[in-house]
Amino acid sequence: MHEHHLVQHLLTEALQQVPSGKRATRITVSLSPDAHMDETSVRLHVENLATDTALDGAEIVIQPAPARLFCAACNKLVERPAGAFNCPACGQPARPAPFASGLTLVGVIVI
């Protein structure tokens, strides 16, 4: 259940952006194939883990994001073209970005 841990970390980060006594009305996240989860799973986990917090009831906006690769030859992260595992810049074999969860917080709207 890696989804639980990733969403829990994301919500901890989101809660840090909500001042005491305020509530979030919208949570925007970026989701890429690197997360190995779908939108429905993310929404269910957010709704469950946000219960009784300043994030409870907030609209969840999910923005698609591209998968990333790490190219050792270029020593940088690159966007992974669909179905490809070679660096689009140099053509060398690349590997999935080892440190990217694929689920990131974009922003929180607070009232």
Sequence and secondary structure as in RCSB ss.txt:
>XXXX:A:sequence
MHEHHLVQHLLTEALQQVPSGKRATRITVSLSPDAHMDETSVRLHVENLATDTALDGAEIVIQPAPARLFCAACN
KLVERPAGAFNCPACGQPARPAPFASGLTLVGVIVI
>XXXX:A:secstr
 HHHHHHHHHHHHHHTTS TT  EEEEEEEE GGG   HHHHHHHHHHHTTTSTTTT EEEEEE   EEEETTTT
EEEE  TT  B TTT  B EE TT  SEEEEEEEE 
